[in-house]
Amino acid sequence: MTGAITRGVLFVHSAPRALSPHLEWAAGNVLGVRVTLDWTEQPAARDLYRAEYAWQGAQGTGARLASALRGWSHLRYEVTEDASHGADGARWSHTPDLGIFHAVTDVHGNVVIPEDRVRAALEVSHDNRAMREALHLALGKAWDDELEPFRYAGEGSNVRWLHRVG
């Protein structure tokens, strides 16, 4: 790998069993290593499975992972890329109904709304409700609302350690 190195996590929140080898192949193709995911039943949806994979790679790997998984029916996932030297972090969220959402994140994982997005919300919002809706869209609230039940893995789930940045 050349350039700055970063790390992140691929969260497959729900996928049919039949997709598991295809997801592993797609992630491995992006990462350049064999990827074997530890699949567990998804308590929030019958006959669906979940998995997590911590990855390390060049800046931009998160975008390549999110793109490689985009468009598969019945797949809910998130990809995070930690902030690294010279680059903000990012998060990509995908649901079958909403498609993909991308947000820039700071070193703490908070979504950062770009200045132009705030200005646009101010221009099109003529009341508090419209402003709230514009900011919810900028924050990806609909994706968070849909993914939240799937993020919870149930009792006995693995502990996810946060990576130290900096």
C-alpha positions in Angstrom: 0.0 0.0 0.0 1.2 3.5 -0.8 0.1 6.7 0.7 -1.6 7.3 4.0 -3.0 4.3 5.7 -6.3 4.3 7.5 -8.6 1.8 9.0 -12.3 1.2 9.4 -15.1 -1.3 9.8 -17.4 -3.0 7.5 -20.7 -3.7 9.2 -23.0 -6.1 7.3 -26.2 -5.5 9.3 -28.4 -7.9 7.3 -27.9 -10.2 4.4 -29.4 -13.4 3.1 -27.1 -16.5 3.7 -26.7 -16.9 -0.1 -25.0 -13.5 -0.4 -22.3 -14.3 2.2 -19.6 -15.7 -0.1 -20.2 -13.0 -2.6 -19.8 -10.3 0.1 -16.6 -11.9 1.3 -15.3 -12.0 -2.3 -16.2 -8.4 -3.0 -14.6 -7.1 0.2 -11.5 -9.2 -0.3 -11.2 -7.9 -3.9 -11.2 -4.3 -2.6 -8.9 -5.1 0.3 -6.5 -7.3 -1.6 -6.7 -10.0 1.1 -8.9 -13.0 1.7 -11.9 -11.9 3.8 -13.7 -14.5 5.9 -16.6 -13.0 7.9 -18.0 -14.6 11.1 -21.7 -14.7 10.2 -24.3 -14.8 13.0 -28.0 -14.7 12.9 -29.6 -11.3 12.8 -32.1 -11.1 15.7 -34.0 -8.2 14.0 -34.9 -10.2 10.9 -35.7 -13.8 10.3 -33.4 -15.7 7.9 -30.9 -12.9 7.7 -27.3 -12.8 8.9 -24.9 -10.1 10.2 -21.1 -9.8 10.3 -18.4 -7.2 11.1 -14.9 -6.9 9.6 -12.2 -4.5 10.8 -10.0 -3.5 7.8 -6.9 -1.5 7.2 -6.0 0.1 3.9 -5.1 3.2 1.9 -7.3 6.3 2.2 -10.4 5.9 0.1 -10.7 2.2 0.8 -14.0 2.8 2.6 -15.5 4.4 -0.5 -14.3 1.4 -2.6 -15.9 -1.0 -0.2 -19.2 0.8 -0.1 -19.3 0.9 -3.9 -18.4 -2.8 -4.2 -21.5 -3.7 -2.1 -23.9 -1.1 -3.5 -27.1 -2.2 -5.2 -27.5 -5.7 -3.9 -31.1 -6.4 -2.9 -31.9 -7.2 0.7 -28.5 -5.9 1.9 -28.1 -3.5 4.8 -24.5 -2.4 5.6 -22.3 0.4 6.8 -18.7 1.1 6.1 -16.7 3.5 8.3 -13.3 4.9 7.5 -11.4 6.6 10.3 -9.9 10.0 10.0 -6.3 9.8 9.1 -3.3 12.1 8.3 -4.7 14.7 5.9 -8.2 13.2 5.5 -11.5 13.4 7.4 -13.3 10.2 8.2 -16.4 8.9 6.5 -19.4 6.7 6.9 -21.5 5.1 4.2 -24.9 3.6 5.1 -27.0 1.5 2.7 -30.5 0.1 2.9 -32.5 -1.6 0.2 -35.2 1.0 0.3 -33.1 4.2 0.7 -30.0 3.3 -1.2 -26.6 4.7 -0.1 -25.9 7.7 2.2 -22.4 9.2 2.6 -21.3 11.5 5.4 -18.0 13.0 6.4 -17.0 12.3 10.0 -14.6 14.0 12.4 -12.0 12.2 14.5 -14.7 11.2 17.0 -17.0 9.7 14.4 -19.5 12.6 14.5 -21.2 13.5 11.2 -19.9 16.8 9.8 -22.4 18.8 7.7 -20.5 20.8 5.1 -21.1 24.6 5.0 -22.8 24.4 1.6 -25.3 21.9 2.9 -26.1 24.2 5.8 -26.5 27.2 3.5 -28.8 25.2 1.2 -30.9 24.2 4.2 -31.2 27.8 5.3 -32.2 28.9 1.8 -35.0 26.4 1.2 -36.3 26.3 4.7 -39.0 28.8 5.4 -40.1 27.4 8.8 -38.7 25.2 11.6 -40.2 22.0 10.2 -38.6 22.5 6.8 -35.3 23.3 8.5 -35.5 20.2 10.6 -36.2 18.0 7.6 -33.3 19.5 5.6 -30.9 18.9 8.5 -32.3 15.4 9.1 -31.5 14.6 5.5 -28.0 16.0 5.8 -27.4 13.9 8.9 -28.8 10.7 7.3 -31.5 10.3 9.9 -33.7 8.1 7.7 -30.8 5.7 7.3 -30.1 5.7 11.0 -33.8 5.1 11.8 -33.9 2.1 9.4 -30.6 0.6 10.5 -30.8 1.1 14.3 -32.8 -2.2 14.9 -30.2 -4.0 12.9 -27.2 -2.5 14.6 -28.1 -4.2 17.8 -26.7 -7.7 17.6 -28.4 -9.2 20.6 -27.1 -10.7 23.7 -23.8 -12.4 23.5 -22.5 -10.2 20.7 -18.8 -9.6 20.3 -17.4 -6.5 21.9 -16.3 -4.0 19.3 -13.1 -2.1 20.2 -12.7 1.4 18.9 -9.5 2.2 17.2 -7.3 5.0 18.5 -6.8 7.8 16.1 -3.8 10.1 16.1 
